[in-house]
């Protein structure tokens, strides 16, 4: 490849891969300098210059003019240890003034004298090195480009294709790269098939030495939040707003919504005509239940709503500072308020940020009677 062909090929790659031309050329000069020292000369006083206009490659040997050769100095500490301080100018790069003036009569100490030492067959080394450098820069540029593309996707919902799996992870093809979906981040009980599309939540984007690391999840509470925003236009445009979303993956999610427009029913908007909107979300959640909760600024009302599907709930705020509340239900709604393994009351507490205790009226009366009999 001649110089013009080299520059033409370089410019094509620079444009196609969006790489800095100067960065590639500087990297090539450093790599060619190393290649020259390895293949032709062990001395260090050389550099490689690439003409930016013609593509011509030259190896330049340079010398700094000195009065006398500087081979460094030695120092001795109190314990007699000798330390050698290397010369300020590399030994290979020094030339005496007398010798330098034989080549350039007007040269002075401190100035540099240069000489081209390009080997005849250096083009072969240059071609091989150029390929290595360009391939490396392409890989670096692609990694950087992927990071730039996906760094703002953290916390977003993406659709990819299940490409492969191992013992611990699924690998999802996202287009330009693959994300890692740990099996522990799947919705409990769900099964998937390779080659099918899948919705995933981007939980983390990180740059590593091996390239971008994109961690995915279907278990994260943000997965439910983004599903709602995707399926319900009123959430996306701000007509209704999501106050909070909490989740026990595979069991139940609670989503609190509200609207500042009195004419808008936020719960109805989330359900959709004939339940089509919430139906699409439930289908994606593999049977996980979703409670739509109407948010209220009044804590007792919000807690009452949050304990759904329990009905006929009476709430007393027992300590507003410590954020503690007592919910009173009838016997029929006690198990609904608590939920399987306490899941409903735990989610309600997380949603409202109140410590909630649930009791029936008969339990309260019994406690009261015990208190009276103690006197």
N, C-alpha and C positions, 0 to 999 in steps of 0.2 A: 504494500500500500504506500503510494507516494504522499507527499505532504498535503497536497490539495485534496486528495481523496480522504485523507485522515480528518482534515478539518470539516469537510462536507459531512462525513459520517458522524463526527462529533456533534455538529450543529443539529443534525437530524435527531439524535438521541436526546440532546439537551432540550429541544422543543417538545419532543414526544413525551419524555419523562419528567419535564418541568424541573430540571436540575440546573444549578448555576454553572455556566460555562467556565468561569474563572476558578471556581472551586475544583472542578474536574482537572483543569490544566495545572493548577498548583499541586494537586495531589499526584498528578503524573510526573511533574518535575521532581518531587521528592522521591517517588518510587523509582524513577529512572536513575537518580543519583545513587540510590542504594544498590540498584542493579549493576551500575557501572563499577562501583567499588568492589562488588562481589565477583564480577566476571572479568574485569580488566585491570583493576589497580586497587591495592589495599589502602592507599593514602586517602586522607580525609579532606584535602584542600581542593575539592572539585564541586561543581554544581552543574545542573542541567538547565538550559534555557530553551523554552519553546516559543518561537515567534508567533504572536497572536494573529498576525495577518497572513503569513505564508505557511505556517505549520512546520517550518524547518526546525530540526532539533540539533542543538549543539551542546557538547560537553566542554565546559570551561574549567581550566586549572588556574587557580589564583594564588598569588604570594603577596604577603605584606612586607614592605621594605623595612629592615631593621639595621641599627648600627652594629649590633653583635647578636649572635644567636642567644635567645632566652630559653634556657632549659628548666626554668622554674627555680624555686628556692626551697630550703629546708628549715624547719624550726624545731627546737628542742625544748620540751617542757621541763618542769622542776624534777620530774622523776626520770628524766633522761630519754623519754620517748621521742622519736623523730617523726615529724610529719612533713611530707613533701607537698608543697603548694605548686600546682601546675602553672605553666606560663600563661600569661594573659592571651597570647597568640599561639595557636596550635603549632607545634614544632614543625609539622609537615608544610605549614603555610608561611614559613619565614624565608626571606632571601636577603642576603647582605646587600647594602647600598652599592658597594663597588661592583658586584656581579649584576645587579639590576640596571646600573647605568651603562653597562655594555649593550643592553638591549634597548633601554630608553634613557638617553643621556640626561634628560631634564627631570627625571623622577627624583623624589625626595623621601626621607624617612617618614613612615606612617601611611604613605600612599600604597596603592595596590597595583600590581602588574598582572595581567591576565594573558592566557594563551589557550587557543582552542586545541583540544586533544581528542576530538570525536573519532572513535575507531571506524574503520571502513565497514565493518559488518554490524555496527551498532543498531541498524534499522531492524534487524531480526529481534534483538532484545527489546527494542522500543515497541514493536508490534505486539509482542507477547505481554509486556508490562501494561501497555495501553488497554488491552482487553481485560486484564485483571482489575485495573483501577476503575475502568468504566463500569464493569459488572458490580464491583463493590459499591460505587456511588449510586448505581441504579437501585441496588438493594436498600441502601440507606435512605434514598429519596422516597422509595415506595413505603418503607416503614414510617418515615416522618409524615408522609401524605396520609397514611391510614390513621395514624395517631391524631392528626389534625381533623380528619373526617369524623372520627368516632369519639373524640374527647368530650364533645358537647352532647353525645348520645347517652351519657350516664344518667340513669333515672328515667329513660325513655322506653317505649314499647317498640320492638322491632319484629318483623316477620322474616324468618329464615327457613332453611331446609335442613333436615336432619341428614348429615353427610356420613357420619361414622360414629362408632362407640368403642369404648374399652371397658374395663371392669368398673371404673369409677365415674366416667364422664361420657356425655354425649357431645359431639362436635357439630355445631350449627353453622352452615354456610350462610354468611350474611352478604355475600357479593364479592367484595374485594379481599375479605379475610374470613376467618372462622372464629366463632366465639365458643367458649367452654361452658357447657351446661352440666354442672355436677349432678349426678343422680340423686344426691341428697337434697337438691334444690327443685326436684320435681314435686308436683302435687301428689300427696300420698295416695297410692292405689291406682294411679293412671298408668296406662301403657301407651307406647308410641311405636311407630314403624319407620324404619329408615327410608329416606327418599320422599317423605311427606313434609308439608310445610308446618311450621310451628310458631306460635307467638311467644316471645320471650321478653323479659324485663332485664335491662342492662344495669347490673348492680355495681360494676366496677370497671373502669378503663385505666390501664396502667402501662407505662412504657418500660420495657425490660431490655436486657442485652440481646435477647433472642427475638425481639420484635414486640408488637403491641399485645397485651394480655387483656382480653375482653371476657369478663365473667358474667354469666347469664343466670336468670332465676325465673321459676314459675311459682315459687313458694313465698316470695317477698310480698309484703302488703302493698308495695307500690305496683305490683302486677295487677291487682284488683282496681286500684285507683286509675291506672292508665286504661284499663279495659272500659271503665265507666266513661272516661273522657273521650275514648274512641267511638263508643256506641251511642253516646248521648250528646247531640250538638249543643244543647243548652248549657252543658257543663263547659264545653270548649269555648263558647262565646261569652260566658259569664252571666247568662240569664239566671242560672241557678249555680250555687257554689257548694263545694264539698268541704265541710268543716273538718272532718277527720275520718280515717279509715283504719280499722284494726282487724286483725285476722288470726285465726287458728287454722292453718292450711289443711285442706281436706275435710274440715269439720264445719266451720262457720266464719263468715265475715260480717262485720257491722259497718255500715257506711252512713254517716250523718250528713244530711244535705239541708240546704235552706235557700230561700230566695227573698230578696228585698222588694220584689214586686208582689203585692198582695194578690194579684190576678193569676199568678203562676203557682201551680201545685207542684212542688219539687219532687214529691214521691211519685205522683202520677207521671211526670215527665220521665223519670227513671224507669218506670214500668213499661211505658209505651202502649200503643194501641194493641189490644189483645195480648198484652204481655210480651210483645216481640222484642223489645229492647233488653229487658232483664233476662228474657229467655236466651238470647245470644250470649250474654255474659255467663249465665249458669251453665250453658253447654260447654263453654271454654274452661270452666272451673271443675269439670268432672264430677258434678253432683254436689259440690260444696254449697252449703246453704248461705244465702245472703239476706241479712236483715236491713231494710231501708229505714233509717231513723230520721225523724224530723228534729233538727237541731233547735234548741231554745236557749236564750240567754238566761232564763230562769233555771237554776240548777235542779230543783225538785222536778220540774216538768221534763227537763232533758234526761234525768235519770229514769223517770217513769217510762219515757219513750225508749230509752236504751235497753231496758229489760225485756223488750219484745222478744219472743212472742207471748210473754206473760201478760195477762190482762187484769183490769181492776186493781192496779197497783197504787198504793198510797205511799208517798215519800216524805220523810221528815229529815231535814238537815240537822244532824245532832251536833256537829262541830264545824262551822264554816271555815275556821282558821286551819284546822287539821284536814279539812275536806273529807269529813266522814258523814255518812247518811244511813238511815234505816229505811228499808223498803218493806211495807206490810202487804202481804198477799193472802188470798184465801187458800184453803188446802188444795183445791184443784189446780191452782197456778204455781204452787211452790216448786214442783219439779221443773216446770217450764222456766221459771225465773232463775233457778240455779243452773240448769242445763246438765248435759251428760258430762260427768267428771268435773262439774263446776265450770264448764266452758262458757256458759252464757253470762254468769255473773262476773267472771274474770274479764271477758271482753267488754261488758258494760262499764266496769271499773276503769279499764284502760281508755275507753272511748270518752268517758266523762271526767276522768282524772279524779274520781272520788272513790274512797274506800267504802264499799257498799255491803251492808249486812242485811240479809233477807230473813224475815220471820213471818209466821202466820199470827193472826189475832189470837188464836187459841194458845199459841206458845207464849205470847205476851201476857195473856191473862193468867196462865199457869205460873209464870215468873212472878207476876204481881201477887198472886195468892201465897206463893212461897215466902215472899218478902213480908207480907202481913203476918203470917204465922210465926215469923221469927221474933216478933215483939212479945 
